[in-house]
Amino acid sequence: MGEIEEGLERAMRTRPIPQSTAARVRFLVKVHRGSTKAVAQELGVSQRTVQRWLQGTRVTPKPPAAKAIEDAVKATWQPRIRKRARRSAETRGFQLSGRARFGFASSAGSTDDPRERTVSQWLPGDIAQRLFQARDAGADEREQAGIIAQGLQETYFQQAGNRAASLQVAFDDISYLDFGID
């Protein structure tokens, strides 16, 4: 998972996801109304394996099963809060704070050397809509970074068309990104 995906996941939760395998499996069993059989079918393992994980008897899941557990928990963790946060970001926008390397393509006589910058900027809801639609469509980190770069280009660097109209922004080497969603 990339920096953009991790930042959005952090912003759309109010409580951290359980860390231990037993806690994660307990949550999945609760979601499936106490059915270890349903959890086993979802994860592609035997019901007895799920029961062992619930007991927490030092049974470590194999990497594919651990990934399946993590994905299942993330998909079902706080669905109403996630929906509310997404709706808020798409209507009101969100705060983006991060550090990345920015490069520029602009008119002659200016520098286009990429350099690392720390940016904290409010981005409008249409950028959030495009970002979430791209995530839903399976866009990779580079495509999502392009959407954020375009949003920063319009709001931060061009200041809504008031300056640097011909400036094109490239956004890569992301050190960290945090999203603030009201």
Helices and strands as residue ranges (DSSP letters): H 3-11, H 21-31, H 36-43, H 47-55, H 63-76, H 79-92, E 94-105, E 115-123, H 125-136, H 141-152, I 153-157, E 168-180
